[in-house]
Amino acid sequence: MKKTRVINSDISRVIAQMGHFDTLSIGDAGMPVPEETEKIDLAVEAGLPSFIQVLENVLSELQVQKVYLAEEMKLQNPDQLNAVKNLIGDTPIEFIAHDQMKQDLKNNKAFIRTGEETPYSNIILESGVVF
């Protein structure tokens, strides 16, 4: 059995297959996921699991060099923005329009759907290297 925190087999597989500059997304229950993007659905009920719980879990295993957040998060969900900033530390953030984020999901290795039901609780994680 795995010793690391990520025990979901689909999430673990996607992280293991990521290369430099590949992207993985985590988002709220309402984010539309393009058909060509793998969706790993963790949503059990409203709020379970939360966006932050899943982000924290993924960050425990994935080397991230940059994150992308919706510009709208600044005004529509500042508490969530602060929680993300606390988790990612010095990792650079690029803010993009929410509509652009939806388009960019087409190029992601996977989208992890949470039970989160707060606006703009979505993130694109850009993989870095560990060396």
DSSP file (Angstrom, degrees, kcal/mol; ACC not computed):
  #  RESIDUE AA STRUCTURE BP1 BP2  ACC     N-H-->O    O-->H-N    N-H-->O    O-->H-N    TCO  KAPPA ALPHA  PHI   PSI    X-CA   Y-CA   Z-CA
    1    1 A M              0   0    0      0, 0.0     6,-0.0     0, 0.0     0, 0.0   0.000 360.0 360.0 360.0 143.7    0.0    0.0    0.0
    2    2 A K        -     0   0    0      1,-0.1     5,-0.0     5,-0.1     0, 0.0  -0.242 360.0-157.0 -60.7 146.9    1.2    3.5   -0.8
    3    3 A K        +     0   0    0      3,-0.0    -1,-0.1     4,-0.0     4,-0.1   0.579  66.0  88.6 -99.1 -14.4    2.8    5.5    2.0
    4    4 A T  S    S-     0   0    0      2,-0.2    57,-0.1     1,-0.1    -2,-0.0  -0.304  88.1-109.4 -83.4 171.3    2.1    9.0    0.5
    5    5 A R  S    S+     0   0    0     55,-0.1     2,-1.1    52,-0.1    -1,-0.1   0.776  97.6  82.5 -73.1 -27.6   -1.0   11.0    1.1
    6    6 A V        +     0   0    0      1,-0.2    -2,-0.2    51,-0.1    -1,-0.1  -0.675  46.1 154.1 -83.1 102.4   -2.5   10.7   -2.4
    7    7 A I        +     0   0    0     -2,-1.1     2,-0.4    -4,-0.1    -1,-0.2   0.527  33.8 109.7-107.3  -8.2   -4.2    7.3   -2.3
    8    8 A N     >  -     0   0    0      1,-0.2     4,-2.7     2,-0.1     5,-0.2  -0.574  64.9-145.0 -66.4 122.1   -6.8    7.9   -5.0
    9    9 A S  H  > S+     0   0    0     -2,-0.4     4,-2.0     1,-0.2    -1,-0.2   0.846  94.0  49.1 -64.3 -36.2   -5.6    5.6   -7.8
   10   10 A D  H  > S+     0   0    0      2,-0.2     4,-2.3     1,-0.2    -1,-0.2   0.923 114.1  44.7 -69.9 -43.5   -6.7    7.9  -10.6
   11   11 A I  H  > S+     0   0    0      2,-0.2     4,-2.5     1,-0.2     5,-0.2   0.926 113.7  50.7 -64.8 -43.6   -5.1   11.0   -9.1
   12   12 A S  H  X S+     0   0    0     -4,-2.7     4,-2.3     1,-0.2    -2,-0.2   0.903 110.8  49.4 -59.8 -42.8   -1.9    9.1   -8.2
   13   13 A R  H  X S+     0   0    0     -4,-2.0     4,-1.5    -5,-0.2    -1,-0.2   0.930 111.3  48.3 -62.9 -47.2   -1.7    7.8  -11.8
   14   14 A V  H  X S+     0   0    0     -4,-2.3     4,-0.5     1,-0.2     3,-0.3   0.926 112.4  48.3 -62.3 -45.2   -2.2   11.2  -13.4
   15   15 A I  H >< S+     0   0    0     -4,-2.5     3,-1.2     1,-0.2    -1,-0.2   0.918 109.8  52.8 -60.9 -43.0    0.5   12.8  -11.1
   16   16 A A  H 3< S+     0   0    0     -4,-2.3    -1,-0.2     1,-0.3    -2,-0.2   0.797 110.4  48.5 -63.3 -28.0    2.9   10.0  -11.9
   17   17 A Q  H 3< S+     0   0    0     -4,-1.5    -1,-0.3    -3,-0.3    -2,-0.2   0.473  87.3 113.2 -91.5  -2.8    2.5   10.5  -15.6
   18   18 A M    <<  -     0   0    0     -3,-1.2     2,-0.2    -4,-0.5     3,-0.1  -0.453  45.5-167.7 -76.3 142.4    2.9   14.3  -15.5
   19   19 A G    >   -     0   0    0     -2,-0.2     3,-2.1     1,-0.1   108,-0.2  -0.642  42.8 -56.0-115.8 177.7    5.9   15.9  -17.2
   20   20 A H  T 3  S+     0   0    0      1,-0.3   108,-0.2    -2,-0.2    -1,-0.1  -0.332 125.1   9.0 -58.7 130.7    7.4   19.4  -17.0
   21   21 A F  T 3  S+     0   0    0    106,-2.6    -1,-0.3     1,-0.3   107,-0.1   0.328  93.2 135.0  77.6  -3.1    4.8   22.1  -18.0
   22   22 A D    <   -     0   0    0     -3,-2.1   105,-3.2   106,-0.1     2,-0.4  -0.378  47.0-136.1 -67.1 156.7    1.9   19.6  -18.0
   23   23 A T  E     -A  126   0A   0     84,-0.4    86,-3.1   103,-0.2    87,-0.5  -0.919  22.2-176.4-124.8 147.4   -1.3   20.8  -16.3
   24   24 A L  E     -A  125   0A   0    101,-1.9   101,-3.4    -2,-0.4     2,-0.3  -0.993  15.7-151.2-135.7 137.7   -3.8   19.3  -13.9
   25   25 A S  E     -Ab 124 111A   0     85,-2.4    87,-2.9    -2,-0.4     2,-0.4  -0.849  10.9-167.8-116.9 151.0   -6.9   21.1  -12.6
   26   26 A I  E     +Ab 123 112A   0     97,-2.0    97,-2.5    -2,-0.3     2,-0.3  -0.993  27.0 158.0-128.8 137.8   -8.9   20.9   -9.5
   27   27 A G  E     - b   0 113A   0     85,-2.6    87,-2.4    -2,-0.4    89,-0.3  -0.930  36.9 -77.1-155.9 178.6  -12.3   22.6   -9.3
   28   28 A D    >   -     0   0    0     93,-0.4     3,-1.2    -2,-0.3    89,-0.2  -0.155  51.8 -97.5 -76.6 172.0  -15.8   23.1   -8.0
   29   29 A A  T 3  S+     0   0    0     87,-2.6    88,-0.1     1,-0.2    -1,-0.1   0.693 118.5  51.2 -65.8 -20.4  -18.8   20.9   -8.6
   30   30 A G  T 3  S+     0   0    0     86,-0.3    -1,-0.2     2,-0.1    87,-0.1   0.491  74.0 120.4 -99.4  -2.5  -20.1   23.2  -11.3
   31   31 A M    <   -     0   0    0     -3,-1.2     2,-0.4    90,-0.1    -4,-0.1  -0.443  64.5-126.9 -67.0 125.6  -17.1   23.6  -13.6
   32   32 A P        -     0   0    0      0, 0.0    -1,-0.1     0, 0.0    -2,-0.1  -0.598  23.6-153.0 -74.0 128.4  -17.9   22.3  -17.1
   33   33 A V        -     0   0    0     -2,-0.4     6,-0.1    78,-0.0    69,-0.1  -0.888  17.6-117.5-106.6 125.2  -15.2   19.8  -18.2
   34   34 A P    >   -     0   0    0      0, 0.0     3,-1.8     0, 0.0    69,-0.0  -0.261  23.8-120.3 -58.4 146.4  -14.5   19.4  -21.9
   35   35 A E  T 3  S+     0   0    0      1,-0.3     4,-0.1     3,-0.0    -2,-0.0   0.816 111.3  57.4 -59.4 -32.1  -15.2   15.9  -23.1
   36   36 A E  T 3  S+     0   0    0      2,-0.1     2,-0.5     0, 0.0    -1,-0.3   0.565  92.5  83.9 -78.7  -6.9  -11.6   15.3  -24.2
   37   37 A T  S <  S-     0   0    0     -3,-1.8    73,-0.1    73,-0.0     2,-0.1  -0.840  86.4-117.4 -99.4 129.6  -10.3   16.0  -20.7
   38   38 A E  E     -c  110   0A   0     71,-0.6    73,-2.7    -2,-0.5     2,-0.5  -0.425  27.8-151.4 -62.0 132.1  -10.3   13.1  -18.1
   39   39 A K  E     -c  111   0A   0     71,-0.2     2,-0.8    -2,-0.1    73,-0.2  -0.945   9.2-164.3-111.3 122.5  -12.6   13.9  -15.2
   40   40 A I  E     -c  112   0A   0     71,-3.0    73,-2.3    -2,-0.5     2,-0.8  -0.905  17.0-155.6-102.8 105.0  -11.8   12.4  -11.8
   41   41 A D  E     +c  113   0A   0     -2,-0.8    73,-0.1    71,-0.2    71,-0.1  -0.740  31.0 157.9 -94.1 110.1  -15.0   12.9   -9.9
   42   42 A L        +     0   0    0     71,-2.6    72,-0.2    -2,-0.8    -1,-0.2   0.491  31.8 127.7-101.9  -8.1  -14.6   13.0   -6.1
   43   43 A A        +     0   0    0     70,-0.6     3,-0.1    71,-0.3    71,-0.1  -0.279  21.5 163.9 -59.9 128.0  -17.8   14.9   -5.3
   44   44 A V        -     0   0    0      4,-2.9     2,-0.3     1,-0.6    -1,-0.2   0.739  66.7 -29.6-108.6 -46.1  -19.9   13.1   -2.7
   45   45 A E  B >  S-F   48   0B   0      3,-1.5     3,-2.6     4,-0.1    -1,-0.6  -0.933  95.5 -43.9-160.6 175.5  -22.2   15.9   -1.7
   46   46 A A  T 3  S+     0   0    0     -2,-0.3    70,-0.2     1,-0.3    69,-0.1  -0.282 129.2   2.6 -53.4 120.8  -22.3   19.7   -1.4
   47   47 A G  T 3  S+     0   0    0     68,-4.0    -1,-0.3     2,-0.2    69,-0.2   0.391  97.1 140.5  86.0  -3.6  -18.9   20.7    0.1
   48   48 A L  B <  S+F   45   0B   0     -3,-2.6    -4,-2.9    67,-0.3    -3,-1.5  -0.963  74.1  12.0-127.9 119.3  -17.5   17.2    0.3
   49   49 A P  S    S-     0   0    0      0, 0.0    66,-2.3     0, 0.0    67,-0.4   0.710  98.1-136.0 -75.1 163.2  -14.6   17.0   -0.3
   50   50 A S     >  -     0   0    0     65,-0.2     4,-1.9    64,-0.2     5,-0.2  -0.410  17.1-116.1 -80.0 159.2  -13.8   20.7   -0.3
   51   51 A F  H  > S+     0   0    0      1,-0.2     4,-2.7     2,-0.2     5,-0.2   0.921 116.2  50.0 -56.4 -47.6  -11.6   22.3   -3.0
   52   52 A I  H  > S+     0   0    0      1,-0.2     4,-2.8     2,-0.2     5,-0.2   0.885 106.9  54.2 -65.4 -39.7   -8.9   23.2   -0.4
   53   53 A Q  H  > S+     0   0    0      1,-0.2     4,-1.8     2,-0.2    -1,-0.2   0.927 113.4  42.6 -59.2 -44.5   -8.8   19.6    1.0
   54   54 A V  H  X S+     0   0    0     -4,-1.9     4,-2.7     2,-0.2     5,-0.2   0.912 113.3  51.8 -70.7 -42.2   -8.2   18.2   -2.5
   55   55 A L  H  X S+     0   0    0     -4,-2.7     4,-2.7     1,-0.2    -2,-0.2   0.933 109.9  49.5 -58.9 -46.2   -5.7   20.9   -3.4
   56   56 A E  H  X S+     0   0    0     -4,-2.8     4,-0.9     1,-0.2    -1,-0.2   0.903 111.5  49.6 -59.9 -41.6   -3.7   20.3   -0.2
   57   57 A N  H >< S+     0   0    0     -4,-1.8     3,-0.7    -5,-0.2     4,-0.3   0.939 112.7  45.5 -63.3 -48.5   -3.7   16.6   -1.0
   58   58 A V  H >X S+     0   0    0     -4,-2.7     4,-2.5     1,-0.2     3,-1.8   0.900 108.7  56.5 -64.2 -41.1   -2.5   17.0   -4.6
   59   59 A L  H 3< S+     0   0    0     -4,-2.7    -1,-0.2     1,-0.3    -2,-0.2   0.729  94.2  69.0 -65.2 -20.2    0.2   19.5   -3.6
   60   60 A S  T << S+     0   0    0     -4,-0.9    -1,-0.3    -3,-0.7    -2,-0.2   0.702 118.1  19.7 -69.1 -16.9    1.6   17.0   -1.2
   61   61 A E  T <4 S+     0   0    0     -3,-1.8     2,-0.5    -4,-0.3    -2,-0.2   0.651 108.7  78.4-124.3 -26.4    2.8   14.9   -4.2
   62   62 A L     <  -     0   0    0     -4,-2.5     2,-0.6    65,-0.0    -1,-0.1  -0.776  69.1-136.0 -97.0 128.6    2.9   17.2   -7.3
   63   63 A Q        -     0   0    0     -2,-0.5    65,-2.8    65,-0.2     2,-0.5  -0.725  28.7-166.6 -78.0 119.0    5.7   19.6   -7.9
   64   64 A V  E     +D  127   0A   0     -2,-0.6    63,-0.2    63,-0.3     3,-0.1  -0.928  23.9 176.5-115.8 130.6    4.1   22.8   -9.1
   65   65 A Q  E    S+     0   0A   0     61,-2.7     2,-0.3    -2,-0.5    62,-0.1   0.609  72.9   5.1-104.4 -16.1    5.9   25.7  -10.7
   66   66 A K  E     -D  126   0A   0     60,-1.1    60,-2.9    25,-0.1    -1,-0.3  -0.973  60.5-150.7-163.0 150.0    3.0   28.0  -11.4
   67   67 A V  E     -De 125  93A   0     25,-2.4    27,-2.6    -2,-0.3     2,-0.4  -0.941   7.3-147.7-126.5 153.3   -0.8   28.1  -10.8
   68   68 A Y  E     +De 124  94A   0     56,-2.3    56,-2.1    -2,-0.3     2,-0.3  -0.979  19.8 176.6-119.7 129.8   -3.6   29.7  -12.8
   69   69 A L  E     -De 123  95A   0     25,-1.9    27,-2.7    -2,-0.4     2,-0.2  -0.911  36.8 -95.9-128.2 156.0   -6.7   31.2  -11.1
   70   70 A A  E >   - e   0  96A   0     52,-0.5     3,-1.6    -2,-0.3     4,-0.4  -0.529  23.6-135.5 -72.0 135.4   -9.7   33.0  -12.4
   71   71 A E  T >  S+     0   0    0     25,-3.1     3,-1.3     1,-0.3     4,-0.4   0.845 105.0  65.1 -54.2 -35.7   -9.5   36.8  -12.2
   72   72 A E  T >> S+     0   0    0     24,-0.3     4,-2.7     1,-0.3     3,-0.6   0.708  84.0  74.3 -64.5 -21.2  -13.0   36.7  -10.9
   73   73 A M  H <> S+     0   0    0     -3,-1.6     4,-1.9     1,-0.2     8,-0.3   0.829  83.5  67.9 -62.2 -31.8  -11.9   34.9   -7.8
   74   74 A K  H <4 S+     0   0    0     -3,-1.3    -1,-0.2    -4,-0.4    -2,-0.2   0.897 117.8  19.5 -56.1 -43.5  -10.3   38.1   -6.4
   75   75 A L  H <4 S+     0   0    0     -3,-0.6    -2,-0.2    -4,-0.4    -1,-0.2   0.797 129.0  46.1 -96.9 -34.2  -13.7   39.8   -6.0
   76   76 A Q  H  < S+     0   0    0     -4,-2.7    -3,-0.2     1,-0.2    -2,-0.2   0.687 130.1  13.4 -88.2 -19.3  -16.1   36.8   -5.9
   77   77 A N     X  +     0   0    0     -4,-1.9     4,-2.0    -5,-0.3     3,-0.3  -0.273  65.7 155.0-153.1  58.9  -14.3   34.5   -3.5
   78   78 A P  H  > S+     0   0    0      0, 0.0     4,-2.3     0, 0.0     5,-0.2   0.805  75.8  58.4 -63.6 -29.8  -11.5   36.3   -1.7
   79   79 A D  H  > S+     0   0    0      2,-0.2     4,-2.0     1,-0.2     5,-0.1   0.920 108.0  46.1 -65.2 -41.8  -11.5   33.9    1.2
   80   80 A Q  H  > S+     0   0    0     -3,-0.3     4,-2.5     2,-0.2    -1,-0.2   0.895 109.8  55.0 -66.2 -39.4  -10.8   31.0   -1.1
   81   81 A L  H  X S+     0   0    0     -4,-2.0     4,-2.6    -8,-0.3    -2,-0.2   0.924 108.3  48.4 -58.5 -45.7   -8.1   33.0   -2.8
   82   82 A N  H  X S+     0   0    0     -4,-2.3     4,-2.1     1,-0.2    -1,-0.2   0.889 110.0  52.0 -62.9 -39.2   -6.4   33.6    0.6
   83   83 A A  H  X S+     0   0    0     -4,-2.0     4,-1.5     2,-0.2    -1,-0.2   0.905 110.4  48.4 -64.2 -40.7   -6.6   29.9    1.4
   84   84 A V  H  X S+     0   0    0     -4,-2.5     4,-2.5     1,-0.2     3,-0.3   0.944 110.2  51.4 -63.2 -47.5   -5.0   29.0   -1.9
   85   85 A K  H  X S+     0   0    0     -4,-2.6     4,-1.4     1,-0.2    -2,-0.2   0.878 107.4  53.6 -58.8 -38.5   -2.2   31.6   -1.4
   86   86 A N  H  < S+     0   0    0     -4,-2.1    -1,-0.2     1,-0.2    -2,-0.2   0.864 112.7  44.2 -64.1 -35.5   -1.5   30.1    2.1
   87   87 A L  H  < S+     0   0    0     -4,-1.5    -2,-0.2    -3,-0.3    -1,-0.2   0.870 115.8  44.0 -76.9 -37.2   -1.2   26.6    0.5
   88   88 A I  H >< S-     0   0    0     -4,-2.5     3,-1.9     1,-0.2    -2,-0.2   0.617  82.2-173.6 -89.9 -11.4    1.0   27.5   -2.5
   89   89 A G  T 3<  -     0   0    0     -4,-1.4    -1,-0.2     1,-0.3    -2,-0.1  -0.354  69.9  -3.6  61.1-123.6    3.4   29.8   -0.7
   90   90 A D  T 3  S+     0   0    0     -2,-0.2    -1,-0.3     2,-0.1     3,-0.1   0.372  94.4 129.3 -87.1   4.0    5.8   31.5   -3.2
   91   91 A T    <   -     0   0    0     -3,-1.9   -25,-0.1    -6,-0.1   -26,-0.1  -0.411  67.6-108.5 -61.3 129.4    4.5   29.6   -6.2
   92   92 A P        -     0   0    0      0, 0.0   -25,-2.4     0, 0.0     2,-0.4  -0.287  30.5-149.9 -62.6 143.5    3.7   32.2   -8.9
   93   93 A I  E     -e   67   0A   0    -27,-0.2     2,-0.5    -3,-0.1   -25,-0.2  -0.948   8.3-165.5-114.5 133.3    0.0   32.9   -9.7
   94   94 A E  E     -e   68   0A   0    -27,-2.6   -25,-1.9    -2,-0.4     2,-0.5  -0.987  14.1-146.9-115.2 125.2   -1.3   34.0  -13.1
   95   95 A F  E     +e   69   0A   0     -2,-0.5     2,-0.3   -27,-0.2   -25,-0.2  -0.778  23.7 172.8 -92.7 131.8   -4.8   35.3  -13.1
   96   96 A I  E     -e   70   0A   0    -27,-2.7   -25,-3.1    -2,-0.5   -24,-0.3  -0.889  40.4 -84.5-131.6 161.8   -6.8   34.6  -16.2
   97   97 A A     >  -     0   0    0     -2,-0.3     4,-2.2   -27,-0.2     3,-0.3  -0.390  37.1-122.7 -64.8 144.6  -10.5   35.2  -17.2
   98   98 A H  H  > S+     0   0    0      1,-0.2     4,-2.2     2,-0.2     5,-0.2   0.876 113.9  55.4 -57.0 -39.1  -12.8   32.4  -16.1
   99   99 A D  H  > S+     0   0    0      1,-0.2     4,-1.6     2,-0.2    -1,-0.2   0.881 107.2  50.0 -62.5 -37.1  -13.9   31.8  -19.7
  100  100 A Q  H  > S+     0   0    0     -3,-0.3     4,-2.6     2,-0.2    -2,-0.2   0.898 107.4  54.5 -66.3 -39.5  -10.2   31.4  -20.6
  101  101 A M  H  X S+     0   0    0     -4,-2.2     4,-1.2     1,-0.2    -2,-0.2   0.919 105.5  52.3 -59.7 -43.9   -9.8   28.8  -17.8
  102  102 A K  H  < S+     0   0    0     -4,-2.2     3,-0.3     1,-0.2     4,-0.3   0.892 112.0  46.5 -60.2 -39.1  -12.7   26.8  -19.2
  103  103 A Q  H >< S+     0   0    0     -4,-1.6     3,-1.5     1,-0.2    -1,-0.2   0.894 107.4  56.8 -67.8 -40.1  -11.0   26.8  -22.6
  104  104 A D  H >< S+     0   0    0     -4,-2.6     3,-1.8     1,-0.3    -1,-0.2   0.704  87.3  77.9 -67.0 -20.0   -7.6   25.8  -21.1
  105  105 A L  G >< S+     0   0    0     -4,-1.2     3,-1.4    -3,-0.3    -1,-0.3   0.760  79.5  72.0 -61.1 -22.5   -9.1   22.7  -19.5
  106  106 A K  G <  S+     0   0    0     -3,-1.5    -1,-0.3    -4,-0.3    -2,-0.2   0.780  98.6  47.4 -61.9 -25.9   -8.9   21.1  -22.9
  107  107 A N  G <  S+     0   0    0     -3,-1.8   -84,-0.4    -4,-0.2    -1,-0.3   0.351  90.3 108.6 -99.0   5.2   -5.2   20.9  -22.6
  108  108 A N  S <  S-     0   0    0     -3,-1.4   -70,-0.3    -4,-0.2   -84,-0.2  -0.531  70.1-134.5 -84.0 148.6   -5.1   19.5  -19.0
  109  109 A K  S    S-     0   0    0    -86,-3.1   -71,-0.6     1,-0.3     2,-0.3   0.866  85.9 -20.5 -64.5 -36.6   -4.1   15.9  -18.2
  110  110 A A  E     - c   0  38A   0    -87,-0.5   -85,-2.4   -73,-0.1     2,-0.4  -0.982  54.6-131.9-165.0 161.9   -7.2   15.7  -16.0
  111  111 A F  E     -bc  25  39A   0    -73,-2.7   -71,-3.0    -2,-0.3     2,-0.7  -0.996  18.1-150.2-122.3 126.1   -9.7   17.7  -14.0
  112  112 A I  E     -bc  26  40A   0    -87,-2.9   -85,-2.6    -2,-0.4     2,-0.5  -0.871  13.3-151.9 -99.0 115.3  -10.5   16.7  -10.4
  113  113 A R  E     -bc  27  41A   0    -73,-2.3   -71,-2.6    -2,-0.7   -70,-0.6  -0.751  15.0-173.3 -91.0 127.2  -14.0   17.6   -9.5
  114  114 A T        -     0   0    0    -87,-2.4   -71,-0.3    -2,-0.5   -64,-0.2  -0.465  38.5-108.7-105.2-179.3  -14.7   18.3   -5.8
  115  115 A G  S    S+     0   0    0    -66,-2.3   -68,-4.0    -2,-0.2   -67,-0.3   0.305  70.4 137.5 -90.6   7.8  -18.0   18.9   -4.0
  116  116 A E        -     0   0    0    -67,-0.4   -87,-2.6   -89,-0.3   -86,-0.3  -0.262  31.4-177.1 -59.2 136.6  -17.1   22.6   -3.6
  117  117 A E        +     0   0    0    -89,-0.2    -1,-0.1   -88,-0.1   -71,-0.0  -0.124  44.4 107.6-129.9  37.8  -20.0   25.0   -4.2
  118  118 A T  S >  S-     0   0    0      3,-0.1     3,-1.1     1,-0.0   -90,-0.1  -0.902  78.8 -89.4-111.6 148.2  -18.3   28.4   -3.8
  119  119 A P  T 3  S+     0   0    0      0, 0.0     3,-0.1     0, 0.0    -2,-0.1  -0.205 100.2   0.9 -63.9 141.0  -17.8   30.6   -6.9
  120  120 A Y  T 3  S+     0   0    0      1,-0.2     2,-1.7   -40,-0.0   -50,-0.3   0.756  74.5 152.9  59.4  31.2  -14.5   30.3   -8.9
  121  121 A S    <   +     0   0    0     -3,-1.1   -93,-0.4   -52,-0.1     2,-0.3  -0.544  35.5 116.4 -88.2  70.7  -13.0   27.6   -6.8
  122  122 A N        -     0   0    0     -2,-1.7   -52,-0.5   -95,-0.2     2,-0.3  -0.983  39.0-178.7-139.6 146.5  -10.9   26.3   -9.7
  123  123 A I  E     -AD  26  69A   0    -97,-2.5   -97,-2.0    -2,-0.3     2,-0.5  -0.998  19.7-147.8-147.6 143.7   -7.2   26.1  -10.3
  124  124 A I  E     -AD  25  68A   0    -56,-2.1   -56,-2.3    -2,-0.3     2,-0.5  -0.972  19.5-155.1-109.6 125.9   -4.8   24.9  -13.0
  125  125 A L  E     -AD  24  67A   0   -101,-3.4  -101,-1.9    -2,-0.5     2,-0.6  -0.890   2.4-151.3-103.9 125.4   -1.6   23.5  -11.6
  126  126 A E  E     -AD  23  66A   0    -60,-2.9   -61,-2.7    -2,-0.5   -60,-1.1  -0.866  22.8-123.8 -98.8 122.2    1.5   23.6  -13.9
  127  127 A S  E     - D   0  64A   0   -105,-3.2  -106,-2.6    -2,-0.6   -63,-0.3  -0.371  28.2-170.9 -70.0 137.0    3.9   20.8  -13.2
  128  128 A G        -     0   0    0    -65,-2.8     2,-0.3  -108,-0.2   -65,-0.2  -0.358  25.1 -99.1-107.1-167.2    7.5   21.6  -12.4
  129  129 A V        -     0   0    0     -2,-0.1   -65,-0.0  -109,-0.1  -110,-0.0  -0.858  11.2-142.2-116.8 154.7   10.6   19.4  -12.0
  130  130 A V              0   0    0     -2,-0.3    -1,-0.1     1,-0.2    -2,-0.0   0.371 360.0 360.0 -97.2   4.3   12.1   18.1   -8.8
  131  131 A F              0   0    0      0, 0.0    -1,-0.2     0, 0.0     0, 0.0   0.360 360.0 360.0-121.5 360.0   15.7   18.5  -10.0
